[in-house]
Amino acid sequence: MALDTDETGTLIGSDKVEGTAVYGADNNKIGSIERVMIDKVSGRVSYAVLGFGGFLGIGNDHYPLPWQSLKYDTNLGGYITGVSEQQLRGAPKYSNDNEWNWGDVTRTRAVNAYYGVPMV
């Protein structure tokens, strides 16, 4: 099967990551990736923002997940995380794009601490 031009064996375009399903520790779908947050200096993806809750994408809350907490699973065709849906319900989140200040280091530290992932 030929890969699209925005995907190689180990690289993928951000437009293909957005919308990809995320599965919890029990392999059940818990949401999908809405966007990725890339560090401007290093060029590394730091966070994936998971859309969760709501109905058909309406009323979703937004959960920043440290990129290191996600692993791509070819069998599921999506990303898997060790977080359960129940754990996600208590995770740091925001309701709309205007409520999260990505420049607030205390917030990003809290996200990483919640998921047990060191700051990079």
N, C-alpha and C positions, 0 to 999 in steps of 0.2 A: 504494500500500500504506500503510495507516495505521500510525503508530508507536504503540507501547505507551505507557501513561501515565508510565512511568519512563524514557522516551527522547524527545528532541526532535531537531531537525536537528543541533544541535551539543552537546547535553548528554545524558548517559546516567547512569542510576542505578548505584550501586556493585554492586548485586546482579546487574546484567546484565554488568558487567565481569568479575566473578568467574566463572571457568569458561571465559572466552574463550580461544581458541587463540592461541598465539604462534608465529610463523614466523621462522626464521633467515634469514641473508643469502642462502641458496640457495632460499628459499621453501618449505622443508620444515618441517613442524610440529616444534617442539622441546619443547613443553610447553603449559601453560595457566596463566592467572592464578589464584592461590589467594586473594589479597587485595590491597587497595591500602592504602598507609600515607599518611595525610593529616596535614599539619602543622597542629597545633591552633591556632596563632596566625594564620598566613596563610590557611589554608583550602585551600592547594594540595596536590595529590597529589604526594608526593615519590618514592615507590617503588611498584612493583608486585612482588609476590612470585610468582615463577614456580615452579611445580611441575614437576620434571624428573627423569627416571630412574624406577626402580621399575617395577612392572607393574600396569596398571589403577589407577593412583593409590596403590597400596600400596608403601611404601618409598621414596616420592618424597623427594628432597632439595629444599630451598627456597632459591631464588636471588633475592636482592633486586636488582631492576633499576631504575636511575634512570628515573623516568617519562619524562624527556626522550629516553631512548634508544628509546622505542616510538612507532610511528606506526600509526594505524589504516588498514588497507587494505580498502576496500570489496569489491574483487574476491575477496580471500581470506576475507573475513568475520572477520578477526581482526587482531591486532597484529603488526607486523613489526619486527624489530630487525636491525641490521647485524652481530650476533654470530652466529658459526657454532656448530654443536653442539660442535665440538672446542674452541673458545674457551670455551664455557660450562663445559665439564668442568674448566677451571682457575680458574673464577671463585669469588669468595667465596660460601660457602653455609653452611647449617646443616641438621641432620638432623631436629630436632623444634622445636616452638615455644618450648621453654624454653632453647634454646641461644643465641639471638641477643639481644643487649642493644642495643635501638634507641637507648638513651641514650648509648652509647659512640660518641663522635664519631670516634674513630680507625677504627672499623669502617665507618661511613657514608662517611668520606673515602676509605677503601680501595676501597669499592664504586664510588664515583664515579670514582676514579682508574683503576680497572681498565677501566671502560667509556669513559674519556676524556670524562666529562661533568663540568662544573664544579659545585661546590656552589652551591645557590641560597639 
